[in-house]
Amino acid sequence: MKNEILEKRLNINRRKFLSQLSLGIGSIALGSLIIPDLFSGSNEKTFMAGLPQFAPKAKRIIYLFQNGAPSQLDLFDYKPKLQEMFGQDLPDSVRKGQRLTGMTSGQAKFPLAGTKFQFNQYGEARAWLSELLPYTAKVVDDLCFVKSMYTEAINHDPALTFFQTGAQVGNRPSMGSWMSYGLGSENKNLPAFCVLLSKGKGNGQGVYSKLWSNGFLDSIHQGVQFSSGENPVLYLNNPQSINKTDRRAMLDIIAELNQQSSDAFNDPEINAKVKQYELAYRMQTEVPDVTDLSKEPESIIKLYGPDCMVPGTFAANCLLARKLSENGVRFVQTYHQGWDGHNNLPGEIAGQCKDTDQASAALITDLKQRGLLDETLVIWGGEFGRTNYCQGILTKDNYGRDHHPRCFTIWMAGGGVKPGVYGETDEFGYNIIKDPVHVHDFHATVLHLMGINHEELTFKNLGRRYRLTDVAGNVIPGLIA
């Protein structure tokens, strides 16, 4: 009798208890599937333990960085006014005394240079594209062209560093490192952040490891560079005299010694090194298969072009980026050098587009046909734009363009981005007249698409809380579908 009264008061019986318990067990099981390390007792620290703060539109990023600054006026931002005023001096009312680089500040005149290339409109948004981009024209309805990007940096090193780290100085974590820190990895057998390099035939600007550095974050978040040689990741394979069993035993002993050091000194970098050793061990099995492009069907080779079978080319890196992303790499960063068109820009940019146009469009098509584009954010662009006036001697067939941070174009696709054209520049292609997008705004928007509030993704270092967007940046709603 007492038990019956107690059950009524608690409104519970054995059947209800077991039913509710099963729901709890189901929730625990679901949690363990979403976060494999949820109950492992692991001390690995990510900002949000592998989960976004709100429903993300994108799960991963492929950033096709065009190092050296492609000319927006010869590719995306069509300005007939420059054709009409070809060779005339840039009006002072347009330049407004704005800062110039040392390469053109000494010029007596700034002759306007209209593009040599034909432009046409494509897609539902009627986006203007140069004849140099026939493959991009085929996927134009999947792209969001941001024509109103701007930055303060006017030289390559600070501008490139700014785009990659959110600061013009070094020793800051790169975008990929922030993503690794904030969201963790989707595949424990591959790095969360991978880097691929290629070089075109144009005037090149160097890239350097600080661009994919972890900065003050744990070193496990540093980008892993893949090479075009026989061994895609250097020093990953075992020496000839060491087999897998030996390597496992060696790592176990090293882990024990490192744990002793960690207990004694409480240095988090010691544990980060242990994680790197373990990741390298797991990568020995995963990397050879992911980097093997020989198994790709002929239709994919045709889509990307024959260069995709030549290691180290932009096309090969685009195909590898798809494979890495498909296998759970959170952030794939490519750098393609050769866009610095100070002289002979028409000849150089034509070669650069031949190297990049087909593969860039192929990546969009490939991701889309695999059902991956909606959850993969693809970004294409450089560190700033090029001037509307000529650097050096101007002719109808040849001209050069200096650096121009005041306005330039990038494009994005997939990952919750709204296709179409965003922003507008004046008739001279010199100043922004509608919807400006700063680099900090770009970073804030990218983080938002990944389910992260940019103001809350922080790391305390030397007494100050740092973030990718520093102390600025606004999410741009017009870029989001």
PAGUZA-792712 format. One record per residue (C-alpha): x, y, z; residue in one letter. Coordinates in steps of 0.25 Angstrom, whole numbers, padded with zeros to 4 digits, always signed. Layout:
XYZA...
This chain:
+0000+0000+0000M+0011+0010+0004K+0018+0007-0010N+0006+0010-0017E+0004+0023-0010I+0019+0026-0013L+0018+0023-0028E+0005+0032-0029K+0013+0044-0022R+0025+0042-0031L+0016+0039-0043N+0025+0028-0047I+0025+0013-0048N+0035+0003-0053R+0029+0003-0068R+0031+0019-0068K+0044+0018-0061F+0050+0009-0072L+0043+0016-0083S+0050+0030-0079Q+0063+0023-0076L+0063+0018-0090S+0062+0032-0095L+0073+0036-0087G+0082+0025-0092I+0078+0029-0106G+0082+0043-0103S+0096+0038-0098I+0098+0029-0110A+0094+0041-0120L+0104+0050-0112G+0115+0040-0113S+0113+0039-0128L+0113+0054-0130I+0125+0056-0121I+0133+0042-0121P+0142+0047-0110D+0130+0051-0101L+0132+0040-0091F+0147+0037-0093S+0153+0045-0082G+0161+0053-0092S+0167+0066-0088N+0167+0071-0102E+0163+0086-0102K+0155+0092-0113T+0147+0105-0111F+0133+0098-0113M+0137+0083-0111A+0135+0081-0126G+0121+0087-0127L+0117+0100-0133P+0109+0111-0124Q+0097+0111-0134F+0093+0103-0146A+0104+0105-0156P+0101+0106-0171K+0115+0101-0174A+0123+0090-0168K+0136+0092-0175R+0144+0102-0184I+0152+0101-0196I+0160+0115-0198Y+0166+0116-0212L+0175+0128-0209F+0181+0135-0221Q+0194+0141-0216N+0198+0154-0222G+0185+0160-0225A+0177+0157-0237P+0172+0169-0245S+0157+0171-0243Q+0156+0181-0254L+0161+0170-0264D+0153+0159-0258L+0140+0163-0251F+0138+0178-0249D+0134+0183-0263Y+0136+0198-0265K+0133+0204-0279P+0137+0218-0274K+0152+0213-0274L+0151+0209-0288Q+0145+0223-0292E+0156+0230-0284M+0167+0221-0288F+0180+0228-0286G+0174+0240-0279Q+0179+0244-0265D+0171+0239-0253L+0164+0251-0248P+0168+0256-0234D+0154+0257-0230S+0154+0241-0231V+0167+0238-0224R+0165+0249-0213K+0179+0248-0209G+0179+0234-0205Q+0191+0226-0202R+0200+0220-0213L+0211+0210-0213T+0225+0214-0215G+0225+0208-0229M+0215+0218-0234T+0215+0230-0224S+0226+0236-0233G+0218+0236-0246Q+0215+0250-0251A+0202+0244-0257K+0192+0233-0255F+0187+0229-0269P+0174+0221-0268L+0175+0207-0274A+0163+0200-0279G+0163+0185-0280T+0168+0178-0292K+0158+0167-0290F+0144+0165-0294Q+0133+0164-0284F+0119+0158-0284N+0108+0156-0274Q+0104+0142-0269Y+0094+0135-0260G+0081+0140-0253E+0089+0151-0247A+0095+0156-0260R+0108+0156-0254A+0120+0162-0263W+0131+0152-0266L+0143+0154-0274S+0146+0145-0286E+0158+0139-0278L+0148+0132-0269L+0139+0123-0278P+0138+0111-0268Y+0135+0121-0257T+0124+0126-0266A+0117+0112-0266K+0116+0112-0251V+0112+0127-0249V+0099+0124-0243D+0106+0117-0231D+0115+0128-0228L+0114+0141-0219C+0123+0152-0225F+0127+0162-0214V+0131+0174-0222K+0133+0183-0210S+0144+0177-0202M+0154+0186-0196Y+0166+0186-0187T+0176+0196-0181E+0188+0189-0185A+0195+0193-0198I+0207+0184-0199N+0207+0169-0200H+0212+0164-0187D+0203+0171-0178P+0191+0170-0187A+0193+0155-0189L+0196+0153-0174T+0183+0161-0171F+0174+0153-0179F+0180+0140-0173Q+0181+0144-0158T+0172+0156-0156G+0185+0165-0153A+0196+0171-0161Q+0207+0166-0152V+0211+0152-0150G+0210+0142-0138N+0195+0142-0139R+0187+0129-0142P+0182+0127-0156S+0168+0125-0160M+0170+0110-0161G+0176+0110-0147S+0164+0117-0142W+0155+0107-0148M+0162+0096-0143S+0162+0102-0129Y+0148+0106-0129G+0141+0093-0136L+0152+0082-0135G+0153+0072-0146S+0143+0063-0153E+0153+0052-0156N+0162+0048-0145K+0172+0042-0155N+0174+0055-0163L+0178+0069-0158P+0167+0079-0156A+0175+0089-0165F+0183+0085-0178C+0191+0094-0187V+0194+0093-0202L+0203+0101-0210L+0204+0104-0225S+0211+0114-0234K+0207+0120-0247G+0216+0126-0258K+0213+0141-0254G+0220+0150-0245N+0220+0143-0232G+0220+0147-0217Q+0225+0138-0207G+0217+0130-0197V+0222+0126-0183Y+0219+0117-0172S+0214+0129-0163K+0201+0129-0171L+0197+0115-0166W+0203+0117-0152S+0196+0113-0140N+0201+0126-0134G+0199+0126-0119F+0189+0114-0120L+0194+0100-0117D+0202+0095-0128S+0192+0083-0131I+0184+0094-0138H+0196+0098-0148Q+0193+0095-0163G+0199+0083-0168V+0206+0086-0182Q+0205+0075-0192F+0216+0075-0203S+0215+0070-0217S+0227+0060-0216G+0226+0045-0214E+0223+0047-0199N+0211+0057-0198P+0214+0059-0183V+0229+0060-0180L+0235+0051-0169Y+0221+0043-0168L+0226+0030-0172N+0234+0020-0164N+0249+0019-0166P+0253+0006-0173Q+0257-0001-0161S+0245+0002-0153I+0232-0005-0155N+0218-0001-0150K+0219-0009-0137T+0232-0003-0133D+0226+0011-0136R+0215+0008-0127R+0224+0004-0116A+0233+0016-0118M+0221+0025-0117L+0216+0019-0104D+0229+0021-0097I+0230+0035-0102I+0216+0038-0097A+0219+0032-0083E+0232+0041-0082L+0224+0053-0087N+0213+0050-0077Q+0224+0051-0066Q+0228+0064-0072S+0214+0069-0073S+0211+0065-0058D+0224+0072-0054A+0223+0085-0062F+0208+0086-0066N+0212+0091-0079D+0200+0089-0089P+0210+0089-0101E+0215+0076-0096I+0202+0069-0098N+0200+0076-0111A+0213+0069-0116K+0207+0056-0111V+0195+0058-0119K+0203+0062-0132Q+0211+0049-0131Y+0198+0041-0129E+0192+0048-0141L+0204+0046-0150A+0203+0031-0146Y+0188+0030-0150R+0191+0038-0163M+0201+0028-0168Q+0189+0019-0171T+0179+0030-0176E+0188+0040-0184V+0193+0030-0195P+0179+0027-0199D+0173+0041-0199V+0185+0047-0207T+0184+0036-0217D+0178+0043-0230L+0180+0031-0239S+0167+0024-0235K+0159+0036-0239E+0149+0033-0251P+0152+0038-0265E+0140+0048-0264S+0146+0055-0252I+0160+0056-0259I+0153+0062-0271K+0145+0072-0262L+0158+0077-0255Y+0166+0076-0267G+0179+0068-0270P+0187+0077-0261D+0180+0071-0249C+0189+0058-0250M+0202+0067-0249V+0205+0068-0234P+0207+0082-0229G+0198+0089-0240T+0186+0097-0236F+0177+0087-0243A+0183+0075-0235A+0182+0083-0222N+0167+0086-0225C+0164+0072-0227L+0172+0068-0214L+0165+0079-0207A+0152+0072-0210R+0157+0059-0206K+0162+0065-0192L+0149+0072-0190S+0141+0060-0194E+0149+0052-0183N+0146+0062-0172G+0157+0072-0172V+0151+0085-0166R+0159+0095-0174F+0167+0093-0187V+0176+0105-0191Q+0182+0106-0204T+0191+0117-0209Y+0194+0120-0224H+0205+0129-0227Q+0207+0138-0239G+0196+0149-0239W+0205+0161-0237D+0203+0168-0250G+0211+0181-0249H+0216+0179-0263N+0211+0171-0275N+0198+0169-0268L+0190+0164-0280P+0200+0153-0283G+0202+0149-0269E+0187+0149-0265I+0183+0140-0277A+0193+0130-0273G+0188+0130-0258Q+0174+0128-0263C+0178+0117-0272K+0184+0110-0259D+0172+0113-0250T+0159+0115-0257D+0155+0101-0261Q+0159+0095-0248A+0152+0106-0239S+0139+0103-0247A+0141+0088-0246A+0143+0088-0231L+0129+0095-0230I+0123+0085-0240T+0129+0073-0233D+0125+0077-0219L+0111+0080-0224K+0109+0067-0231Q+0114+0060-0219R+0104+0067-0210G+0115+0074-0203L+0114+0088-0208L+0103+0092-0198D+0111+0089-0186E+0125+0093-0192T+0129+0108-0193L+0138+0111-0205V+0145+0124-0205I+0153+0130-0217W+0161+0143-0216G+0174+0150-0213G+0179+0160-0203E+0175+0173-0210F+0172+0178-0224G+0179+0186-0235R+0178+0200-0239T+0170+0206-0251N+0182+0214-0256Y+0195+0208-0262C+0208+0206-0255Q+0219+0210-0265G+0217+0211-0280I+0202+0209-0285L+0199+0203-0299T+0186+0197-0304K+0192+0183-0303D+0200+0184-0291N+0199+0191-0277Y+0202+0188-0263G+0194+0191-0250R+0199+0195-0236D+0193+0190-0223H+0179+0195-0220H+0173+0193-0206P+0161+0202-0207R+0152+0192-0215C+0154+0178-0221F+0146+0166-0224T+0145+0152-0217I+0135+0141-0219W+0129+0130-0210M+0120+0118-0213A+0113+0108-0205G+0112+0107-0190G+0100+0116-0188G+0105+0128-0197V+0095+0135-0205K+0098+0135-0220P+0098+0147-0228G+0106+0161-0228V+0108+0168-0215Y+0114+0182-0214G+0117+0193-0225E+0129+0202-0229T+0129+0215-0236D+0129+0216-0251E+0145+0217-0250F+0146+0205-0242G+0153+0212-0231Y+0144+0215-0219N+0133+0207-0213I+0119+0213-0214I+0110+0202-0209K+0111+0191-0198D+0126+0192-0194P+0132+0179-0188V+0144+0180-0179H+0153+0168-0176V+0148+0168-0162H+0134+0167-0167D+0138+0156-0177F+0144+0148-0165H+0132+0150-0156A+0123+0145-0167T+0131+0133-0170V+0131+0129-0155L+0116+0132-0155H+0114+0122-0167L+0122+0112-0159M+0112+0114-0147G+0122+0123-0138I+0120+0136-0132N+0132+0143-0136H+0132+0152-0123E+0132+0139-0114E+0143+0131-0121L+0154+0136-0113T+0168+0132-0107F+0175+0139-0095K+0189+0142-0098N+0199+0151-0090L+0187+0156-0082G+0178+0160-0094R+0167+0152-0101R+0170+0151-0116Y+0160+0147-0127R+0161+0146-0142L+0153+0159-0144T+0162+0166-0134D+0152+0177-0128V+0144+0180-0141A+0136+0173-0151G+0121+0171-0154N+0113+0159-0160V+0108+0163-0174I+0094+0158-0175P+0093+0161-0190G+0104+0150-0193L+0096+0139-0186I+0085+0131-0192A
